[in-house]
Amino acid sequence: QVQLVESGGGLVQPGGSLRLACAAAGFDFSGYAMSWDRQAPGKEREFVAGIRRADTGIEYRDAVKGRFTIDRDNAQNTVYLEMNLLKPDDTAVYYCHAWNYGQLVYWGQGTQVTVSS
């Protein structure tokens, strides 16, 4: 059974840090590009960061460059999102996505990140 399970979200003060994890199961994780997207209340889902197979390419949306880092551990079938210097605008539900040749094929249920004092 295919699963993507996100964890690590929570409530953090502005300037704080969180590390999200997405554990994959049921498919050949190393053969898929992975991404983190987010959706804030009343807004459309947006791309945050992506990493290609075998770490061959990484991309970030401009708003998180220098603050967020995506990486993957193919041995553990897990992709991570390290988030530093968090801002209230980063508040959203964060979703893990798996891509196969440019097509979104699997996604998780999301984890809530709230940045507030």
Kinemage of the C-alpha trace (Angstrom):
@kinemage 1
@onewidth
@group {chain A} dominant
@subgroup {mainchain}
@vectorlist {calphas} color= white
{ca gln a 1} P 0.000 0.000 0.000
{ca val a 2} L 1.380 3.394 -1.016
{ca gln a 3} L 1.768 5.840 1.835
{ca leu a 4} L 3.262 9.268 2.372
{ca val a 5} L 3.104 10.285 6.021
{ca glu a 6} L 4.170 13.763 7.061
{ca ser a 7} L 5.255 14.641 10.582
{ca gly a 8} L 7.068 17.360 12.497
{ca gly a 9} L 4.596 20.201 12.259
{ca gly a 10} L 3.487 22.284 15.195
{ca leu a 11} L 3.302 25.722 16.746
{ca val a 12} L 6.470 27.809 16.721
{ca gln a 13} L 7.288 31.427 17.421
{ca pro a 14} L 8.514 33.746 14.672
{ca gly a 15} L 12.210 33.167 14.091
{ca gly a 16} L 11.970 29.570 15.243
{ca ser a 17} L 12.685 26.327 13.440
{ca leu a 18} L 10.959 23.083 12.552
{ca arg a 19} L 12.043 19.978 10.684
{ca leu a 20} L 9.344 18.194 8.723
{ca ala a 21} L 9.666 14.584 7.661
{ca cys a 22} L 7.758 12.581 5.065
{ca ala a 23} L 8.040 8.812 5.321
{ca ala a 24} L 7.253 6.901 2.134
{ca ala a 25} L 6.177 3.316 1.703
{ca gly a 26} L 4.813 1.063 -1.002
{ca phe a 27} L 6.755 2.401 -3.999
{ca asp a 28} L 10.341 2.815 -5.220
{ca phe a 29} L 11.083 6.024 -3.341
{ca ser a 30} L 14.543 6.525 -4.831
{ca gly a 31} L 13.081 6.604 -8.328
{ca tyr a 32} L 10.783 9.565 -7.688
{ca ala a 33} L 11.275 13.286 -7.410
{ca met a 34} L 9.816 14.650 -4.191
{ca ser a 35} L 8.448 18.027 -3.229
{ca trp a 36} L 6.940 19.932 -0.347
{ca asp a 37} L 3.950 22.155 -1.058
{ca arg a 38} L 1.853 24.185 1.330
{ca gln a 39} L -1.623 25.614 1.557
{ca ala a 40} L -2.587 28.486 3.811
{ca pro a 41} L -6.222 29.175 4.764
{ca gly a 42} L -8.073 30.801 1.902
{ca lys a 43} L -5.133 30.445 -0.483
{ca glu a 44} L -4.171 28.066 -3.236
{ca arg a 45} L -1.619 25.322 -2.692
{ca glu a 46} L 1.878 26.476 -3.634
{ca phe a 47} L 5.200 24.842 -4.318
{ca val a 48} L 7.785 25.239 -1.552
{ca ala a 49} L 10.763 23.010 -2.389
{ca gly a 50} L 11.595 20.059 -4.615
{ca ile a 51} L 14.375 17.522 -4.937
{ca arg a 52} L 14.994 15.241 -7.876
{ca arg a 53} L 15.982 11.619 -7.810
{ca ala a 54} L 19.449 10.944 -6.405
{ca asp a 55} L 19.751 14.620 -5.313
{ca thr a 56} L 20.364 15.669 -8.911
{ca gly a 57} L 18.542 18.955 -8.573
{ca ile a 58} L 16.937 21.094 -5.893
{ca glu a 59} L 14.563 24.036 -6.241
{ca tyr a 60} L 12.934 26.469 -3.800
{ca arg a 61} L 10.310 29.132 -4.098
{ca asp a 62} L 11.885 32.558 -3.689
{ca ala a 63} L 10.141 33.278 -0.387
{ca val a 64} L 11.928 30.420 1.392
{ca lys a 65} L 15.374 30.543 -0.206
{ca gly a 66} L 18.081 30.795 2.425
{ca arg a 67} L 15.691 29.698 5.184
{ca phe a 68} L 14.439 26.242 4.122
{ca thr a 69} L 16.443 23.183 3.124
{ca ile a 70} L 15.074 20.052 1.472
{ca asp a 71} L 16.943 16.783 1.560
{ca arg a 72} L 16.245 13.093 1.214
{ca asp a 73} L 17.470 9.828 2.648
{ca asn a 74} L 16.785 7.120 0.095
{ca ala a 75} L 17.913 4.414 2.526
{ca gln a 76} L 15.185 5.530 4.955
{ca asn a 77} L 12.601 6.358 2.240
{ca thr a 78} L 12.211 9.801 3.792
{ca val a 79} L 12.304 13.372 2.567
{ca tyr a 80} L 12.851 16.256 4.966
{ca leu a 81} L 12.205 19.982 5.055
{ca glu a 82} L 14.338 21.956 7.479
{ca met a 83} L 12.659 25.312 8.129
{ca asn a 84} L 14.525 28.119 9.865
{ca leu a 85} L 13.738 31.773 10.583
{ca leu a 86} L 10.072 30.991 10.320
{ca lys a 87} L 7.626 33.802 9.649
{ca pro a 88} L 3.876 34.086 10.220
{ca asp a 89} L 3.460 33.920 6.416
{ca asp a 90} L 4.865 30.380 6.543
{ca thr a 91} L 1.753 29.235 8.418
{ca ala a 92} L 0.082 26.546 6.330
{ca val a 93} L -0.574 22.858 5.974
{ca tyr a 94} L 2.551 21.317 4.437
{ca tyr a 95} L 2.149 18.394 2.036
{ca cys a 96} L 4.638 15.890 0.696
{ca his a 97} L 4.345 14.963 -2.999
{ca ala a 98} L 5.927 12.247 -5.149
{ca trp a 99} L 6.488 12.886 -8.859
{ca asn a 100} L 7.207 10.500 -11.690
{ca tyr a 101} L 8.490 12.118 -14.892
{ca gly a 102} L 6.709 15.363 -14.116
{ca gln a 103} L 3.421 13.793 -13.077
{ca leu a 104} L 2.124 14.035 -9.511
{ca val a 105} L 1.384 10.488 -8.476
{ca tyr a 106} L 1.311 10.306 -4.669
{ca trp a 107} L 0.625 12.773 -1.864
{ca gly a 108} L 0.248 12.782 1.875
{ca gln a 109} L -2.365 14.103 4.268
{ca gly a 110} L -0.323 17.078 5.395
{ca thr a 111} L 1.057 18.472 8.630
{ca gln a 112} L 0.070 21.803 10.143
{ca val a 113} L 2.708 24.461 10.709
{ca thr a 114} L 1.670 27.527 12.681
{ca val a 115} L 4.036 30.426 13.224
{ca ser a 116} L 2.706 32.781 15.869
{ca ser a 117} L 3.749 34.587 19.006
